[in-house]
Amino acid sequence: MSPASKEVQVAVVRPIAGEPTTFEVASKSEPGTWHRVDIKAHGGCGQCACIRWDTVSWPRIRDTRNLPPSMRCRHLKAAREYYTNHKIAAERAYE
């Protein structure tokens, strides 16, 4: 791999049965650990069980009721992408 290229690592996301907006996302830094993510929590800002969410995202949501995409943890981003991709695929199935 050349120094200029970056390896893209796809997060492993698994849905929680019976909870359509809640997922578990595998931790990259702690193999074997899964973070529970609810993409609909806090008015759609989302919630994650990881430390970044607790220390960066939650204080922003608490203080401003807003969470720019750049302040979302990796797990929340992955769960939102998973959800969006599966919704689009489901819509295509009905075309």
C-alpha positions in Angstrom: 0.0 0.0 0.0 1.4 3.4 -0.9 2.0 6.0 1.8 -0.7 8.2 0.2 -3.4 5.6 0.3 -5.5 4.9 3.4 -6.9 1.6 4.3 -10.7 1.8 4.9 -11.9 -0.2 7.8 -15.5 -1.0 7.8 -17.2 -1.2 11.2 -19.1 -4.3 12.1 -22.6 -3.4 12.9 -25.4 -5.8 14.1 -29.0 -4.8 14.6 -30.8 -5.4 17.9 -34.0 -7.6 17.3 -37.2 -5.7 17.9 -35.4 -2.3 18.2 -35.2 -0.9 14.7 -32.9 2.1 15.5 -30.6 0.3 18.0 -27.5 -1.5 17.0 -24.3 -3.0 18.4 -21.1 -1.8 16.8 -17.8 -3.6 17.3 -15.0 -1.6 19.0 -11.9 -1.1 16.9 -9.6 -0.3 19.8 -11.0 -3.1 22.1 -11.5 -6.3 20.1 -14.4 -8.3 21.5 -16.2 -5.2 22.8 -19.5 -4.1 21.4 -21.0 -0.6 21.9 -24.7 -0.2 22.0 -25.9 2.6 19.8 -29.4 4.2 19.5 -29.5 6.5 16.5 -32.8 8.0 17.4 -32.0 9.0 21.0 -31.9 12.6 22.0 -34.1 13.9 19.2 -32.1 12.1 16.5 -28.6 13.1 17.8 -28.1 9.5 18.9 -26.4 7.8 21.8 -23.5 5.4 22.2 -22.1 3.4 25.1 -18.5 4.4 24.2 -16.2 6.8 26.1 -16.0 9.3 23.2 -19.8 9.7 23.3 -19.7 10.3 27.0 -16.9 12.9 26.9 -17.4 14.7 23.6 -20.9 14.1 22.1 -23.1 14.0 25.2 -21.8 17.4 26.6 -22.5 19.0 23.3 -26.0 17.5 23.1 -26.8 18.4 26.7 -25.7 22.0 26.2 -26.9 22.8 22.7 -29.4 20.0 21.7 -27.3 19.7 18.6 -24.6 17.3 17.4 -22.7 18.1 14.2 -21.6 15.0 12.2 -18.0 15.8 13.0 -18.7 15.3 16.7 -20.3 11.8 16.3 -18.3 8.9 17.5 -17.2 6.2 15.0 -19.9 3.8 16.3 -22.7 6.3 15.9 -21.6 7.1 12.3 -21.4 3.4 11.5 -24.8 2.6 12.9 -26.4 5.6 11.0 -24.7 4.5 7.8 -25.9 0.9 8.3 -29.5 2.0 9.0 -29.5 4.4 6.0 -28.1 1.8 3.6 -30.6 -0.8 4.7 -33.5 1.6 4.4 -32.5 2.5 0.8 -32.1 -1.2 -0.1 -35.6 -1.9 1.2 -37.0 1.0 -0.8 -35.3 -0.2 -3.9 -36.8 -3.7 -3.4 -40.3 -2.1 -3.8 -39.5 -0.2 -7.1 
